[in-house]
């Protein structure tokens, strides 16, 4: 079941679309979108794209061949190396 409605959200200083996706009685997710003309399908596609980006970044940051944990940039790598000595 999918339900979409407009709501007021103070942090964005205006209206947002709220999308509630319910899989079964005790399992649901809520998503928010500032584009008031978006459809439920567009919101879910944006969420899927965002999750895909997160997984790619997480994979890049993971453990590399030498067993050391890597950060996002040179300074993060240096600090991780020094902390794990």
N, C-alpha and C positions, 0 to 999 in steps of 0.2 A: 504494500500500500504506500502511495506517495501523496503527501499533502504539501501544498505550497501556499504561503500567505505573506502579506506585507506587514511589517512591524516597525516601530520606532526604536532606534538604538542610539543612545546619547553619545557614545564614543566616536561615532562617525557623523554625528550632528545631523541626523536625518533618518530617512526610511531605508529599510533593507528588505530583501526577500528572504524568507526562512523556508527551507526545504526540509521536511521530515520524511525519512525513508524508514518504513517499518517492515522488518523481515518476518517476525512472528510476534507473539504477545509480549515477550520480554526482551526483544532485541530491536533496537532502533538507533538511528543516527540523525543528527540535525546539522544542516549546513546553512551558511549565511552568505548572501551575495549583495553587493551594493549596486549592481546593475539591475534596475527595476524592470527592464524589458526582457531579461533572460528567461529562458524556459527551463523546466526541470532537467531536461536532457543536457542543455548547455552547462548547467551548474555541475551535474555529475561528471561530464567530460572534463571540466576544469579541475575538479577534485582528483580525478584519475590521473591527469597530467601532472598535477602537483605531487601526488604520491610517487609517481614514476621518477620525477626529478630527485625526490628525497632518497629513494632507494639507490640511485646512481651515485649520489654524493656519499652516502653511507658506504657503498662498496669501494669507492676511491679512497676513503679515509681509513679503511680497514687495515689489517695486518698484511705487510708485504713479505717477500721472500726471505728476508733476513730475520724475521720474527719480531721486528720492531713495529710499534704502532706509529702510523703516520698521521700528521695533522693536515690542515688545508693549505698551509704555505710554509715557507722556509723557517720563519720564527716559531710557528707552532711545532714544527718538527724538532727544532733545537730544544725547546722547552720540554717536550715529551721525552726526548732522549736524556736530558739532564735529570728529569724526575725519575726515570726508570733505571738509573745507574745503581 
